[in-house]
Amino acid sequence: QVQLVESGGGLVQAGGSLRLSCAVSGRTASTYAMGWFRQAPGKEREFVAAITWSGGSTVSAGSVKGRFTISRDNAKNTVALQMNSLKPEDTAVYYCAATRVAGIPRSTSSSYDYWGQGTQVTVSS
């Protein structure tokens, strides 16, 4: 059993920054690879970034590369998404996800076993 809770969402102007956090709890939580996804109204959920359990390997979507950074602190059982230079098109509900495959970052939603409830990020023009 793994439980994920996102926080840090909010309203920000274009060009601003936000830092999302995902608190992970449950047995074997520290050995899970993690990912962030987002979903805008009327659109499919899309991949944002992923990280291995060790933090040694990450992948990110081309739309956020150079602006978003994923990281994790296994001692605190948290995963963060630092979002800089935000654009209106970044507006979406952001979801944290966990997969039991810890050594490879996954970019497809079907690869993940557990999901948080999401946190809203709104970027104004």
N, C-alpha and C positions, 0 to 999 in steps of 0.2 A: 504494500500500500504506500503510495506516494501522493502527497498533497502539495499543490502549487498555488501561491497567492501573489498576484501582481500588485504593484503600487507605483506611484510616481507620475501617473498621467495627469493631464491638465490642459489648460489653454495657454498658448504661447504665440507670439508674433513670428512671422516669417523671419528667418535668420537667427532665431533664438535657439536655446538648448533645453533639453529635458533629460533626466536620467531615470530610467525605469529600473525597478528592482523586482526580482522574483524570489520569494522565500520558499525553500524546499524543505519538506519534512517527511518523515517516514523511514522505514527500514531500507537500507542500501541507497538512500538518496544521494549520498556523496559519490557514488559510482555511476551515476547516470550522465549521459551526454545530454546537453540542453540546447534548445532552440527558441527563437522568437519568430512569431508570425504576426501578420496584421490583416485586417479585413475592413474595407470601406463599405458603406451602404450600397447595395446592389452589385457588389463585386465579389469575386471568389477570394478565399483566403490565400494570401501569398507569403512566401518565405522571405524572411528578413536577414537572419543571421543564426549561426549555430556554433557550438563549442564542444570539444571533447571533455571528458571528466577531468583530465589532467590540465586542461587549458592550453595544451601545447599546439593544438591545431584548431583553426577557425575558418569558417566560410561565410560570405555575405553576398547578398543580392547586388547586382550591378547598379540598381537604382539608389542604393544607400552607401555604396563603397566610397570610402574617403570621408564620409560624414558620420556614420554610425560605427560604434565599436562595442563588441560583446566581450564580457569578461566574467570570471567567476571567482568566488572566495569560498573554497570548500570548508574552511574552518568555521565559517559563519553560515554555511549552507545557503548561499545566495548567488544569484546570477543577475548581472546588470546589463543594461543596454544604454550606453551613452549616445545621445542623439544631438548632433550639432548641425548648424546651418539648416535648420528645419524649413521645409517648403510646404505650401498648402496641400500638395498632393500626398504628403506624409500623413494627413489626417485619416485616422482609422482607429479601430479597437485593436490593441496589441495584446497578443496572447503568449504566454510562456508555456513551453512544452518539454517533456522529458522522455527519453528513450532508454531502454535497458541496454542497448548497444553503446557502450561507453567510449570506445576507442576511435570512432569515426563520426565526424559531424554530418548530420543528415539535413537535407534541404527539402524533403517532401513531407507533407503533413501526415501521410499514411505511415511514415516510419516511426511516429511517436505514439507512446502508450498512455501518457497522462497529460492533461491540459488544465490550465488555470481558467478562471472566469473572464479574464481580460480587463484591461484598463484603457479608458478613452484618452486619446491624444488628438487635440484639435489645434491646427496651425492656421492663424488668420493671415490674410493678405496685408 
